[in-house]
């Protein structure tokens, strides 16, 4: 997994821990008042996460108050945990208040947050590094639990999605999300398109439609062959765009952006324009305020001019 723009190194100091401790005192012990979302610490991690993971999957959200992408991803994870109604748990770790766990992340090679790991049967697996829109987060979790079940690593029924406890306010959004969950990309695209017909500037629908197009592009790709082609032909924009798509789907956001910006720098003419346009399409998948998008836009401008 790639790092985000927020480095863990040097982020944990005494003042930060004091501020985090104060926030912890002001919060209820269970985030959002839900049994499906818990705060864990250096002292409680083994009992609340490792031990509990032997009977139910636990997703661990490593975050900090200074991390803006964490504030985008956290509410999405909490919403999905509440919808799951106990099929899996969300454990939230404030790295400012828990330096031992922050150091453990660094030893694992994780350079930035938000970082989400799944702990199943005492084993930790990386899931997400960086913020992502809700449809993409849902899809990543669905794929994770499906893969674990296929490998016999999950108790029967664990991780199965539960129906939302409360209906969503927009039927078209519900329709789009349901279509994404069952893998019906045509139906999802149609629902997102209907939202855009009435609300052309709807950010959620634009992001969802971009995600659908991304999924369509990677569906029939052979990842190993695509990466070999890109390595053999570094100036072939089509080969580079295919691997950039794979990187983004797998959560390597910065690597996807870096690959296409590098292609823009190295190429000219049609190849350069193809890489540029493809990069812009990938920006649509993430929230516009994601700092990685802003940085990549600035680097793209530098590469072009």
Secondary structure, 3 states (H helix, E strand, C coil): CCCCCCECCCCCCHHHHHHHHHHHHHCCCCHHHCCCEEECCCCCHHHHHHHHHHCCEEEEEEECCCCHHHHHHHHHHHHHHHHHCCCEEEEEEECCCCHHHHHHHHHCCCCECCEEEEEECCEEEEEEECCCCHHHHHHHHHHHHHHHHHCCCCCCCCCCCCCCCCCCCCHHHHHHHHHHHCCCHHHHHHHHHHHHHHCCCCHHHHHHHHHHHHHHHHCCCCHHHHHHHHHHCCCCHHHHHHHHHHHHHCCCHHHHHHHHHHHHHHCCHHHHHHHHHHHHHHHCCCCCCCHHHHHHHHHHHHHHC
